[in-house]
Structures are given as structure tokens and as C-alpha cells.
């Protein structure tokens, strides 16, 4: 059997993919410190040990910014997944609507100062949205979590220009 690119179906799939649109997305990497080093306040120490979420991954419904969240540290073999790890890393993907809005509002070229400014703004907005979701999750658990309780070790956003093919490409490939 021919490899997929040499098969008779490949040109049709390729043309369908080219004809359909693509939906952008933003991805956020957020590393949260697991313990506030040198914290003198016992309450602050305890809150710093509280995980943002009690799951490894979730699809988010009803949020304008966040579509899904994954505990990147939970992957096997990750040093950040050890019980005594200094940080927990979360990967967050934006909703298609949020990404489309941000890309339309500020079209940029990767590697330029305006593009980095866009990524910095997106990182701040997505972090705020994630911390709001975490505060709501803590409240449902009967706990309290404020953004000021979370010590962020690293945050970075990435624009994924062609994250998802529109439905037309998926249907043509089927």
C-alpha cells in the first residue's frame, strides 16, 4: 500500500484542507511554586501547598477565555510531578473565540516587538482567567484561594495560528 501522501486520496484531502479555514488558539504555560519559600505566615505556607486544581486535565465549559487545562507535571517521568517538586506546570488552551478576537484585534508577525507585546497581554489575560477558575474551584471545595496566594515561577503564551481545522477539512478527510 502506498504511503498516504502518494495515495489517490491525498490530493483531495490536501485540497480540502487548503480550501477550509483554520481556527487559531493560544497556549499558556504556567509554572506555580508549590511552597512559598521563606514564608513566615503559616496560613500563607498552607495556601501555597494548595494545588490550583484537583484534576490532571479538564475541558472548561462556559468560560470566555479558557477551553481546557492540563497538569503538565502529571505526565510520567516529569520532575515537576514528584511529590516534593518545587513547581507544578499547567498548560492552558484558549477558546477559539478568544484567540480569534485577540488575533483580529492585533495581527502581528512572530519575532517582532508587537508580537511579543501581544503574547505578554495574552499571558496576563489567560493567567487571570485561570486563577479565577482556580478560585471558583477552591470555593466549591470549601477552601479559599486568592490570586495573591499563588506564586508564579514562570508564565509564557504561544500563538498557535492553525490550531484547529474548520469542519470542512475534517469532513473532507473522513
C-alpha positions in Angstrom: 0.0 0.0 0.0 1.3 3.4 -0.9 2.1 5.9 1.9 -0.7 8.4 2.4 0.9 11.2 0.5 1.2 9.0 -2.6 -2.3 7.6 -2.4 -5.0 8.7 -4.7 -6.9 10.3 -1.8 -4.1 12.6 -0.8 -4.7 15.3 -3.4 -8.4 15.5 -2.5 -7.6 15.7 1.2 -4.8 18.3 0.6 -7.1 20.5 -1.5 -9.9 20.3 1.1 -7.5 21.3 3.8 -6.3 24.2 1.8 -9.8 25.4 1.0 -11.1 25.3 4.5 -10.2 27.8 7.2 -8.3 27.3 10.4 -9.0 28.5 13.9 -6.2 30.0 15.9 -5.6 29.3 19.6 -3.2 30.5 22.3 -1.5 28.1 24.7 -0.2 29.2 28.1 2.5 27.5 30.2 2.2 28.5 33.8 4.6 27.2 36.5 3.3 27.7 40.0 5.5 27.4 43.0 4.3 24.6 45.3 5.5 26.2 48.5 6.3 29.8 49.3 10.0 29.7 50.3 10.7 31.6 53.4 7.0 32.3 54.1 6.7 33.3 57.8 2.9 33.3 57.8 1.7 29.7 58.4 -1.6 30.4 56.6 0.3 31.6 53.5 2.5 28.5 53.7 -0.5 26.2 53.7 -2.2 28.0 50.9 1.0 27.8 48.8 0.8 24.0 49.1 -2.8 24.0 47.8 -3.0 22.9 44.2 -4.8 25.1 41.7 -7.0 22.2 40.7 -7.6 18.7 42.0 -7.5 17.1 38.5 -4.9 16.3 35.8 -6.9 17.7 32.9 -10.3 19.2 32.1 -12.3 20.7 29.4 -13.7 24.0 30.6 -17.3 24.9 29.7 -18.7 28.4 29.9 -15.5 30.4 30.1 -14.8 33.1 27.5 -11.0 32.6 27.7 -10.0 29.1 28.8 -11.1 26.0 26.8 -9.0 23.4 28.6 -6.5 22.9 31.4 -3.9 20.2 31.8 -1.5 19.5 34.7 1.7 19.1 32.6 3.5 17.9 35.7 1.3 14.8 36.0 2.9 13.3 32.9 5.0 10.2 33.8 8.7 11.0 34.3 8.3 14.7 34.7 10.5 16.0 37.6 7.8 18.6 38.4 5.4 15.7 39.1 7.4 14.4 42.1 5.6 15.0 45.5 8.5 17.3 46.6 8.7 19.2 43.4 9.2 23.0 43.6 6.7 23.8 40.9 3.6 22.5 39.2 3.3 23.2 35.5 -0.1 23.9 33.9 -0.8 24.1 30.2 -3.9 26.1 29.3 -5.5 26.4 25.9 -7.7 29.4 24.9 -11.1 29.2 23.4 -11.3 29.6 19.7 -13.4 32.8 20.1 -10.9 34.4 22.5 -8.0 33.6 20.1 -9.9 34.9 17.1 -10.7 38.1 18.9 -7.1 38.7 20.0 -5.6 37.9 16.6 -8.1 40.1 14.8 -7.5 43.0 17.3 -3.8 42.8 16.8 -2.3 41.0 13.8 1.4 40.6 14.4 4.4 38.9 12.9 6.3 36.4 15.1 9.7 37.6 16.3 8.7 41.3 16.4 8.1 43.5 19.4 4.4 43.9 18.7 4.0 40.1 18.6 5.8 39.8 21.9 3.6 42.5 23.4 0.5 40.5 22.2 1.8 37.4 23.8 2.5 39.2 27.0 -1.0 40.6 27.1 -2.5 37.2 26.3 -0.4 35.6 29.0 -1.7 38.1 31.6 -5.3 37.7 30.5 -5.2 33.9 30.4 -3.4 33.7 33.8 -6.1 36.0 35.3 -8.8 33.7 33.8 -7.1 30.6 35.1 -6.7 32.0 38.6 -10.3 33.0 38.6 -11.3 29.4 37.7 -9.0 28.1 40.4 -10.5 30.4 43.0 -14.0 29.2 42.0 -12.8 25.5 42.2 -11.4 26.1 45.7 -14.6 27.7 46.8 -16.6 24.6 45.7 -14.1 22.5 47.8 -14.8 24.8 50.8 -11.4 26.4 50.5 -10.2 29.9 49.8 -7.7 30.8 47.1 -6.8 34.3 46.1 -4.6 35.3 43.2 -2.1 36.8 45.7 -1.8 33.3 47.3 -0.3 32.0 44.1 3.4 32.4 43.4 4.1 32.2 39.7 7.5 30.9 38.8 7.1 31.2 35.0 4.5 32.2 32.5 4.6 32.3 28.7 2.0 32.4 26.0 2.3 30.9 22.5 0.2 31.7 19.4 -0.9 28.6 17.5 -2.1 30.1 14.3 -3.6 27.0 12.7 -4.6 25.1 15.8 -7.8 23.6 14.5 -9.0 22.9 11.0 -12.5 24.1 10.4 -15.2 21.5 10.0 -14.9 21.4 6.2 -11.3 19.9 6.3 -12.4 17.3 8.9 -15.4 16.2 6.8 -13.3 16.0 3.6 -10.6 13.9 5.2 -13.2 11.4 6.5 
